[in-house]
Amino acid sequence: MNEEKNISRELVKGIFLLLIGALMLGGSGIFVKLSDSSPSLIAFYRSLFALPFLYAWMKFEERNNSQDIIWDKKTFFFLVLGGLCFALDMSIWNWSLSFTSVANATLMANIAPVFVVIFGVLFLGYKIEISFIVTLLLALLGVFLVVLPGEKIMVFGDSLGILAAVFYAGYILSIKDLTNVLQPAKTLFYVTIITTVCLFPISLIEADSLNLSKSEFFILISYAIFSQTFAQGLITSGISKVSAHLSSLVLLMQPVAAAFYGWFFLQELLSPLQMAGGLIVLAAIYLASRK
């Protein structure tokens, strides 16, 4: 009985961390739009500038319980895969913002739960109940209602968003496997190192220079602290307590959060249809959590 209560508490804690992380990450597109740097360079500095803060978090987490990495083939594989997938996800998603709206790019990138389910079943032996598939479709319907009103379809940019979702799914599955053997802070720190290494040559090819103005430096270090350190830190901690497919469903709160930020900061009106979509996403998360 006590074990069930502990599992339930951990699940609730994990979902709460994922929700807060998703709400924060929903504002990431604002930093990308404000920046004058190239898309891959923005992603590179997001991961690079976050490393000192993630290192401090890792050391804080290890203060009472230091944990060494067991460098077996599986751990190394998912570490490299997670870092590479996240590098490609960020770079491609940032590029998608150059060809489509923030709302559309966010929507397309957040069909990642579909790919999490597909990859999990095909490659990792996950067993997904039909009821979860129905709940996932309900949540995706809610996301479409939140994002689509008034948005034009921009095929190339939206296609890049879908491609980003494929790599984000790979990142979520990798993080889930790594947090089974490593603490969340250590997982995110080492994955972010791999991400930074992968983005460096892409940024060199794409950008004329790696130099930043003072204003650009301030935007990108704020982006790194807000999105990579705090938001991804909360999400990584949440994923360590929740299954990969449920984690990806909870992260569908990102486009709902993006719509809220547009209303709160930019006075963009929310239609009744959009508000209903947000409520549908919340209801779907609640139903999936109860299951």
N, C-alpha and C positions, 0 to 999 in steps of 0.2 A: 504493500500500500504506500509506504513512504517512498519507495523507488519510483512508483508511478507519479507521485506528487512532484518528486524532483525532476523527472522527465518533463512533466507538464510545465513546471516553472522555467526550465531551460528553454523549452519551446516558445513560451510566451516572451521570455527575455530575448531570444533570437529574432522573433518576428518584430518586436519593438525596435531592436537595433537596426534591422533591415529597413523598417519603415522610416526611421529618422534619417538613415543614410540615403534612402531613395528620395526623400523630400529635399535633402540638401543637394543631391546629384542632379535633381531636376533643374537647378539653376546653372549648370555647367555651361550651357550654350551661350549664356550672357557673356561670360568671360571670353569665349572664343570669338563672338561677334565684336567685342570691344577691342580685341587684339589686332594689330596690324601685321603680325608675323605670319609666315606661311603655315598651313595646317599641321604638317608633320613637326615643324619646329615648335609650335605651341604644345603639341603632345610631348615632345622631347623635354622641354623645360618643365612641364607639369610633373613628369616623373623625376627628373634630376633634382629640382628644387625641393621635392618632397622627401628625398632620402635622409637628410639630417634629422628631420622631424620624426620620420618613421624609425630611424635608428634609436633616437631618444625614447620613443614609445616601447621599442623592443627591449631596451635595457631596463626600463621601468617595469615591464611585465616580467622580466627575468630576475628581479631583485630578490625574490624568495624561492624561485624555482628555475634555475638555469637548465636549458634543454639543448642538447647537442643534436645536430642534424645527422640522421642515419643515411649516409650517401649510398643507398641501393639504387638499382636501375630505375625502379618505379618512381622514387622520389625525384631523382634527377630528371626523368622524362617529364613529369608533370610540372616541375619547376620551370624547365625550358619552354614547355608547351604553353603554360600559363603566361609567362612573360612575353613570348612571341605573339600569342593570341591577343593579349591586351595592347601590345604595341600596334598591331594591325587594326584592332578595333578602334583605338583612339585616333590613329592617323586617318583611316578611311572615313570615320564619322565626322572628323573635323573638315575633311574635304567635302563631304556631303553638304555641309552647311554653306559652302560656296555656291552650290547649285540648287538648293531648295531651302525651304523655310525651316526655322528652328523646330516648329511643331511637327512638320513632316519628317524631318531627320530623327527627331525623338521617337516618333511613332514607329518608324521602320526599324530603328535600332532596338526597340523594345518588343519586337516579336521573337526575341531571343529565347523565351520559354518554350516555344515550339521546337526550336533546334535542340534545346537542353533535353527535352523529352525524347526526340528522335535519336540523338547521339547516345543518350543514356541507355535507351533500350537496345540499340544496335551494337554498341561497342563496350558498354560497361555492365550489361546484364541487369539494368534497373527493371523493376516490375511496377508498372504504372496502372492504377485502377481506372476503369472507365469513368467513374464519378469525378476523378481529378481532371480528365480530359474535358468533360462537360463544363466543369468549373473554370478551366483555363479558357475555353471558348467564350464563356460568359464574360470573363475579365477582359479578353481581347475586344469583345463587342463594346464594352464600356470605354476602353481606350480609344477605339475608333470614333465613338460619339464625342469624346472630349476633344480630339485633335482635328478631325476632318472638316467641321463646319467652316466654310469660307476659304478653305485652302485649295489652291490649284495643284494638280498633279504634275510634278516635274520629274520625268521618267529617269533621267540619268542620276540626279541627286538622290531620289528615292531608292534607286537600285543600289547606290553606294551605302545607303542606310541599312538596307536588307543584308548586304555583304558584311557590314559591321556587326550586325546581329549574330551572324554565323560565328564570327570570331569571339564575340562576347559570351556566347554559349560555351565555347571551348574554354574561355577564361573561368567562368563560373564552375564548370565541372572540374577543372584543374585545381582551383582554390579549395573546393570541397574535399577532394582527395588529399591535398596537402595538409589541411587543417585537422585531418584525422590523426596525423602523426606529429604536427608542429603547432606551436601556439600561433594565434592569429597575427600578432605583430611581426613575428619572425617570418611567417609565410608572406605577408604583404611586403616586407622589407626586401627579401631576396627576390621575389617575383618582380618588384619594381626595379631592382638592379638589372635583371635580364631585359626588362622592358626598355630601360634607358640605353643599354648597350645596343639593342635592336634598332632603336629609333635614331641613334647617332649617325650612322651612315646614310640613312634615308634623309635626314635633315640636311646633311652636308651636300647631298645631290640636289635637293629641292630648293634650298635657300642660298642666296648669294653670300650671306655672312651670318655668323652666329652671334654677332654683336647685338646688344639691346640698348635702347634709350632708357632713361630713368623711369619714364612713365610706363614703358612697355615692361620693364623689369618689375615694377610694382604690380601691374596687372597679372603677370604670369606667376609671381611668387604668391600672390593672393589666391590665384587659381589652384596652385599646387597645395597650399595649406587647406583651402576650403574643400576641394574636390578629391585630391589624392590622399591627403593625410586624414582629414576628419570623415568625409563621406565614405571613401573606400575603406577606411579603417573600421567604421561602424558596420559596413556591409560585410567585410571579411569576418568580423567577430560574429555577426548574425549567421552567416553561412556555416560557421563551425558548429552551430547549435541546431540547424534546420537542414532538411534534405535539400539537395540541389534543385529539384524541380519546384518545390514549394518556395524556395528562396527566389528563384527566377520569377515566379508568379507575384510574390510580394513586391518585387522591384518594378512591377508595372505601375507603381505609384509615381514613378518619375515623370511621365508625361502629364499626369494629373497635377503634380506639383508645378510643372512648367506652365500649365494653363493658369494656375493660381497666381504665380509670380507675374505673369502678364497682366492679370486683373489688378493685383495689388500695387505693382510698381509702375506699370505702363498704362493704367486705366483702360485696359482692353476688356470690353464687356463680356461676361460669360452668359451664354444663352441657356434657357431651361434645359435644352437637350444636352449641353455640355455638363451642367450640374448633375443631371440624371446619370450621365456616363460615369462621372466621378463616384457617385453613390453605388453604381453597379460594380465598379472595380473594388471598392471597399467591401461590398457584400460578398463578392467572389473570394477575396482574401480571407474573410471571416469563415466562409463555408469550407474552404480548403484547409484552414487551420483546425477547424473542429474535426474534420476527417482524420 
